[in-house]
Amino acid sequence: MYNIMRRSRLSLAILLILLLAGCIKPDEEVAMPTPTGSGAEPVAPAIAGPDAAAQPGAPATSAAVAPPSGSVPVIDQFLLGRGESPGNLQVWYERQLGTPDYLYGFSYTGANGLPCAGFLLTAPVNGVWQPNNGALACAPQPGIPALASISLFATTDGQPYTIVFGRVEDPAVTAIAVVYADGSNQTVEPFLGGFLFAAPGLLEASVITAINQQGNTVIDNILQVPAS
């Protein structure tokens, strides 16, 4: 009798387990998000179409044209256009100024044997660098130890600049200092006897001084000659 009751309770327990198992549903599967920028599958970059390189407002003449270094030909072209036959031409300054202009400073001996200096702003035109703006200054007579000149102009992108340029014959001069009328100043080391300052804005230079390595003034005020 005891065994019969025990088997009945065991059968009832099994029946209940089976009924409960039929009522319980498995968990729903959740879709995992697809990686969109990180992880094992990086997103491929979009490929630009043929018109993507054309940017509005970009200068058509400045496309990947490297400025000529030490560009004697373009300076010769500028000087010949001014009626000059330069001798002993030396280019001692070259640097980008504005967009896309390139600025050169140079010195030479004029046809009359006078020492001269000048600057030239160039810009690319149809892939070829051409003279854009420039000025020349020559000593009024031989034997002048130094000369300087001032010129005002605007770059191709419309930015105004004041250029102070010149040459010095004394090798003891190691610095040129210019003091502007508004109280600001600049200092530069001459190279191959030439010097050039490019200051943004329209300024007036009141004093241009030559200094030696010991900090002593060699020339109180360098002769300023008009630019042409």
C-alpha positions in Angstrom: 0.0 0.0 0.0 2.8 2.4 0.9 4.6 1.6 -2.4 1.4 2.3 -4.4 1.0 5.7 -2.8 4.7 6.6 -3.3 4.5 5.7 -7.0 1.3 7.8 -7.3 3.0 10.9 -5.8 6.0 10.4 -8.1 3.8 10.2 -11.1 1.9 13.3 -10.1 5.2 15.3 -9.6 6.4 14.2 -13.1 3.1 15.3 -14.6 3.3 18.7 -12.9 6.9 19.2 -14.2 5.8 18.4 -17.8 2.8 20.8 -17.5 5.0 23.6 -16.3 7.6 23.0 -19.0 4.9 23.4 -21.7 3.8 26.8 -20.3 7.3 28.4 -20.2 8.3 30.0 -23.6 11.9 30.5 -24.6 13.4 34.1 -24.5 12.9 36.1 -27.7 16.1 36.7 -29.7 17.2 40.3 -29.9 18.8 41.4 -33.2 22.4 42.8 -32.6 23.1 46.2 -34.3 25.4 46.1 -37.3 28.7 48.0 -36.8 28.8 51.3 -38.7 32.1 52.9 -38.1 34.2 50.9 -35.6 35.0 47.3 -35.1 36.1 44.6 -37.5 34.2 46.0 -40.5 35.1 49.6 -41.1 32.9 51.8 -43.2 34.3 52.4 -46.7 34.7 56.1 -47.5 32.6 57.7 -50.2 34.2 58.1 -53.6 34.1 61.6 -54.8 32.7 62.2 -58.3 34.6 64.1 -61.1 33.1 67.5 -60.0 34.2 67.1 -56.4 37.6 68.9 -56.9 35.9 72.1 -58.1 35.6 74.2 -55.0 33.6 77.5 -55.3 35.8 80.5 -54.9 39.1 78.7 -55.5 41.5 80.7 -57.7 41.7 79.1 -61.1 45.4 80.1 -61.6 46.8 78.7 -58.3 46.3 75.0 -58.9 49.5 73.1 -57.7 52.0 75.5 -59.3 55.2 75.6 -57.3 56.9 79.0 -57.2 60.3 79.1 -58.8 63.1 79.2 -56.3 65.7 81.9 -56.8 63.7 82.9 -59.8 66.2 85.0 -61.9 64.2 84.6 -65.2 61.0 86.2 -63.8 63.1 89.0 -62.1 65.0 89.6 -65.4 61.6 89.8 -67.2 60.5 92.5 -64.7 63.8 94.5 -64.9 63.9 94.4 -68.7 60.3 95.6 -68.7 61.5 98.6 -66.7 64.3 99.3 -69.2 67.0 98.0 -66.9 70.1 96.0 -67.9 71.0 94.5 -64.5 74.5 93.4 -63.6 75.6 91.3 -60.6 72.0 90.3 -59.9 71.5 88.6 -56.5 68.3 87.2 -55.1 68.4 87.3 -51.3 64.8 87.0 -50.3 62.0 84.8 -51.3 58.8 83.9 -49.4 55.1 83.4 -49.9 53.0 86.5 -49.3 49.2 86.2 -49.4 47.4 83.8 -51.7 48.9 82.8 -54.1 51.6 85.5 -54.4 55.4 84.9 -53.9 57.7 87.8 -52.9 61.3 88.2 -54.0 64.0 90.7 -52.9 67.1 91.4 -55.0 70.0 93.7 -55.7 71.9 94.5 -58.8 74.2 97.1 -60.4 72.5 99.5 -62.8 73.7 100.4 -66.3 75.3 103.6 -64.8 77.2 101.6 -62.2 74.9 102.6 -59.3 73.9 100.1 -56.6 70.2 99.2 -56.8 67.8 97.1 -54.9 64.2 96.0 -55.6 61.4 93.6 -54.8 59.0 91.7 -57.0 55.6 90.2 -56.2 54.7 87.3 -58.6 51.6 85.3 -59.1 50.7 82.3 -61.3 48.8 83.0 -64.5 47.6 80.0 -66.4 50.2 77.9 -64.6 53.1 80.2 -65.2 54.5 82.6 -62.6 54.4 86.2 -63.9 55.5 89.6 -62.4 52.6 91.1 -60.6 53.9 94.1 -58.7 57.3 95.5 -57.7 59.6 98.5 -57.3 63.2 99.5 -57.7 65.5 101.9 -55.9 69.0 103.0 -56.8 71.5 105.2 -54.9 71.8 108.7 -56.2 75.6 108.4 -56.5 78.4 105.8 -56.1 79.9 105.2 -52.7 76.6 105.3 -50.7 77.1 102.9 -47.8 73.4 101.9 -47.7 70.0 102.7 -49.2 66.4 102.0 -48.4 63.1 102.5 -50.0 59.4 102.2 -49.0 56.5 101.0 -51.2 52.8 100.3 -50.6 50.9 97.7 -52.5 48.1 95.1 -52.3 48.5 91.3 -52.8 46.3 89.4 -55.3 43.9 88.6 -52.4 43.5 92.3 -51.7 45.6 92.5 -48.5 47.6 95.9 -48.2 51.3 95.7 -47.3 54.1 98.1 -46.6 57.5 97.0 -48.0 60.8 98.4 -46.8 63.7 97.1 -48.8 67.3 98.1 -49.6 70.9 97.1 -49.4 73.9 97.8 -47.2 77.5 97.7 -48.3 79.2 97.5 -44.9 79.8 93.8 -43.9 80.0 94.8 -40.3 76.2 95.4 -40.3 74.4 92.4 -38.8 70.9 93.9 -38.3 68.6 96.5 -39.8 65.9 98.0 -37.6 63.0 100.1 -38.9 60.8 102.2 -36.6 57.4 103.1 -38.0 55.5 106.4 -37.4 53.0 104.6 -35.2 55.7 103.4 -32.8 55.9 99.8 -34.0 59.2 98.4 -35.2 60.8 95.4 -37.0 64.3 94.0 -37.1 65.9 91.8 -39.7 69.3 90.4 -40.6 70.7 91.4 -44.0 71.6 88.5 -46.4 74.0 89.0 -49.2 73.8 92.7 -48.3 70.1 92.9 -48.9 67.2 93.4 -46.5 63.4 93.5 -46.8 60.5 94.0 -44.4 56.9 93.1 -45.3 54.4 94.6 -42.8 50.7 94.2 -43.2 48.8 97.5 -43.4 49.8 100.9 -44.6 52.7 102.3 -42.5 55.2 105.1 -42.7 58.8 104.4 -41.8 60.4 107.2 -39.8 63.9 105.8 -39.1 65.8 102.9 -40.6 69.0 102.0 -38.7 72.0 99.7 -39.3 73.5 97.9 -36.3 76.6 95.7 -35.8 77.1 92.5 -33.9 77.9 94.3 -30.7 74.6 96.2 -30.8 76.2 99.5 -31.8 74.6 101.7 -34.3 76.7 101.8 -37.6 74.3 104.1 -39.5 71.9 106.3 -37.6 69.4 106.6 -40.4 69.8 104.8 -43.7 69.3 107.1 -46.7 65.8 106.6 -48.1 65.4 107.0 -51.8 62.1 107.0 -53.7 60.9 103.7 -55.2 60.1 103.6 -58.9 
